[in-house]
């Protein structure tokens, strides 16, 4: 065997080895090994907010707990705003601003605030600052134990 044969064989092996390594890397990058159908690979659905308390079968679901609603403040839970203007007094209001139909964004500083155009409502739903001219619609809520439920 000559040196030329040896060099040719080495080149062939090196080139073949490099090609195989590149092919393996490409296959690895393209292979999903079933990730699309695997439940672990699917991103979990975003939570809509902290879960509310569970209601026993046949009873209305709680929208908040009394401890979640600060005195002189409130919380927004989906399409309901629950406020506590004074200790132990809970008020339910629709979360849709009466000015342009936006959802109110926050309850802070003693008011319910709409970020769309700056309307502010009192904890009882009354207009504190326009452009809204009508109060937030009332929603009936009641306290059952430590839970606040619609109705």
Buried (B, 14 or more C-beta within 10 A) or exposed (E): EEEEEEEEEEEEEEEEEEEEEEEEEEEEEEEEEEEEEEEEEEEEEEEEEEEBBEEEEEEEEBBBBBEBBEEEBBBBBEEBBBBBBEEEEBBBBBBBBBBEEBBBBBBEEBBBBBEBEEBBBBBBBEBBEEBBEEBBEEBEBEBBEEBBBBE
